[in-house]
Amino acid sequence: MKIYTKTGDGGLTSLANGERVKKTDARLECYGTADELNSWVGLLRARTDNAYQEQLGEIQNKLFNLGALLAEAEGDDWITRDDVSRIEEWIDQIQAVLEPMRAFILPGGSEAVSTCHLCRTVTRRLERLMVAVYENEQRESIATSLQWVNRLSDFWFVLARKIAHEQKISIFLWKK
């Protein structure tokens, strides 16, 4: 099977349900951004130890699920409320071992910490793009996925702090 089909040469592509849409369609922007985020998570996996591999792998799989949902694949259980709760549990577990924040943090410190912040910013962009899709479609599955994406950006933030703590790296604080 060839990797190229030539069916997208005119600026259209097919969704999972066969519908042809412009490559500028909001859903494509969303799942393209989810794919970009997945690549950053893959890089983060390469830059962290085994302690985070299971969580990061689960996130990568959920990002593929999110892409399928946005590509109009059948099924509305790609991301569930249980998935939202799971990320909240991860955040709570990480925050339990960290000192309370007293200032804004600037990205940086190590490759792994910086990659967490890249994941966070791409996740926030994904969230903004998904809001536009949700406003147009009002699907419950997208609303739940939006909650998951919102929590995911918080997860990246606390994970960056935890990795900096474990690596004994000073974090950069914002100074006005």
N, C-alpha and C positions, 0 to 999 in steps of 0.2 A: 504494500500500500504506500502510495506517495504521500508525503507530508503536505504538499501543496495541492489545493483543489481548484484554484483560479476563480472560485465563485465569489470571492470578496474583492476582486480587482476593481469593481465599479463603486466601491464604498458601502456595500451592503453586506450583511452577514446573517446567519441563521441562529435563532435562539433554539434552545433544546426542544421546544414544541414545534419547530419547523417554521415559525413566523420569521419573515425576512424584515430586518430593520436596518436603519442607517448605523454606521459605525460610531456615530456621535450620539446615539441613544443613551439616555441617562442610565439604563440598566447595564450597558456595556462599560460605561465609565466606572460604575460601582464594581462590577466583577473584575474589571481590569485592575482596579485599585486593590481589591482583595487578593488578586494574584500577585501584584507587586508586594503587598504586605507579606504574603506567604514566602516570597523569596527572601525578604529581610529576616523573617523568622528562621528560615533555613540557615542564613548566615549567622544569626544569633546562636542557633544550635551548635554550629561549628566553633563558636567562640566561648561556649560555656561547658562546664563539666557535666557529669552524668546526673547531678542532682536535679537538673531542670529538663532533661531530655523527654521524660514522659509528658509533662505538662506542655512543653513546646510542640511535641508531636501531636498531642490532642488538639491544640490550637490550629496547627496546620491542617488537620483533617476537617475541623469545623470551618475553616476558611474555604476549603473546597466545597463543603456543604453550602456555605453562604453563596458561593459563585453559582452553584446549581440552582439554588432558590431564585437568585436574581436572573438567571438565564431561562427562567420559566420551566424548569424541569418539574415533573409531577411530584406531588407530595408536599405537605406543609409542615412536616416535622423535621426539617433539616437542622434547625436550631430550636431548642426547647427552653422552657422556663427552668428546667433542671440544669441546663447548660449555663444559664445566667447565674443560678445559685452556686454552681460549682466554682465559677470564677470569683464570686463574692467570697466563698470560703478560702480560696487561695489568697486573695487580698488580705483577708482578716488574719490568716496564719502568718503571712509575711509581716504585716504591720505589728503583730504582737511582739516581734523581736527587735523592732526598730525604735529609735528615740523619736519622740514627737517632732514634727517639723516646726521650725521657728522662723524660716525665711524661704523665699523662692529659690529654687535650684536651677542652675544652668546646666545644660547637657555637657557631658564630657567626663573624663577621668580615666577610662580605659576603653579598649575596643568593644568589650561586651556591654559596658554601661552605655556607651554612645550608641550602640546598636539598639539597645532597649529604647532609647529616646527616639531614634529613627522610627522604630516600630510604633511608638506612641503617636508621633506626628502623622504618620501615614494612616494609622487607625482613626485619628480625628478627621482626616480628610475623607476617609471612607464613610464615616458617620455623617458628615455634611452632605455627601453625595446621596447617601441612602435616604436622608430626610426628603429630598426632592422626589425620589421614587415613591416613598411612602405617601407623601402628600397627593400624588397622582393616583395611586392604586388603593390605599387604605386597607391593605391586607394584614390580618393579624400576624401571619408568619413574618412579615417584614417588621412589624412593631416589636415582636419578640427578638428578632435578630438585631434590631437597633439597640435594644437594651443590652444584649450580649456585647455588641461592638463598643458601646459606651463603657461597660465594665472592663472590657479588654484594654482600652486605653489607660484606665486606672491601674490595671494589672502591670502594664509595662512600666509605669511610673514607679510603683512600689518595688518591682523587680529590679529596676535600675538602682534604686537606693539599697536594696539588700545585697546585690552583687558588689556595689561599692563598699559596703560594710564588710562583707566577707573578704574582699581583696585588700582591705585596710587602705582604701583610697579616699583621700579628702575630696569631698564634693565641692563644687563651685557654687557659691552663693551669689545671688543677684545683689548688686549694689547700685543704687541710683545716683 
